[in-house]
Amino acid sequence: MSPVRVVSLVPSLTEAVALSAPGSLAGVTDWCTHPAGLDVVRVGGTKNPKTDRIVALAPDLVIANEEENREPDLAALRAAGLDVLVTEVRTLSQAFGELDRVLTACGVTARPRWLDEAEAAWAAPPAPAERRTAVVPVWRRPWTVLGRDTFAGDLLSRLGVDHLYASHPERYPRIPLDALRAAGPDLVVLPDEPYRFTADDGPEAFPGLPCALVDGRHLTWYGPSLAGAPTVLGRALRAAFR
């Protein structure tokens, strides 16, 4: 039986499919960086894929996500006769369910070990010494933070960090910097994607506040990186208070 030909428009799902269904990927986005050295056709960005190139690849399945990809692009692919599977991931539980659905659609019959390891890792993540509050910027110019119903917010909550805009009506609200400071968080969590916060770009905006520089892949990707995420994120959060 020939493998299912897949185009992935979601970097974390690209990694999951590449490791679990070798040879299935016919095309991926320019932002699909894992696994390293992935040698398949690039089809543009997550927000601006080259739909004509995707159609020309004649995939059996296109994998997308309701947050990362734009509906007009997905509609164009459907109109061209392609099967498009759209995931929704706003919690860790959803992530595990959608990963199962995606891998099954890609013809994976044996549950991959990394998925079992990820579920085991999150069943008993490192216990924090105390719960802390945080603001979690994901962009600056303008400052944009995690709001309601986000996958990253759910992961942080499971690690003892409650972000202060979890009940905001928007999922990614734009909040002025002075308001973020005035909110009085215990710490600021600064991931390196989608905006690349670094030790020299981000912490200086929050003088006097502990800042945790975290790996964006472990905070926002749902795939094989989930297995190591509790340890990696927990270490970065603790480091902010040393």
Secondary structure, DSSP 4 states (H G I P E B T S, - for coil): -PPPPEEE--HHHHHHHHHHSTT-EEEE-TT---STT--SEE-B-SSSB-HHHHHHH--SEEEEETTTS-HHHHHHHHHTT--EEEE--SSHHHHHHHHHHHHHHTT--SPPHHHHHHHHHHHSPPPPSS-EEEE-EEETTTTEE--SS-HHHHHHHHTTEEETTTT-SSSS-B--HHHHHHT--SEEEEESSSS--BTTBSGGGSTTS-EEEE-HHHHH--SGGGGTHHHHHHHHHHHTT-
